[in-house]
Amino acid sequence: MTSRYSAWRKSTRSDDGNCVEVASADDGTVGVRDSKDVIGPMLEFRPATWSAFTGAIRAGKFSR
């Protein structure tokens, strides 16, 4: 099985164990997976949805 995602990356703030990785497909779709289980399940987000989510994070909408 060939993945449509390449260049998976994780945050420079992540530690050695509890991380997610993200990658973009040619159509702009964003894939999100667990860095410890790279062949396991993956979530996919449309570009607008991912932008809204990351924008809300930057705006502090999910702060405790």
Secondary structure, 3 states (H helix, E strand, C coil): CCCCCCCCEECCCCCCCCCEEEEECCCCCEEEEECCCCCCCEEEECHHHHHHHHHHHHCCCCCC
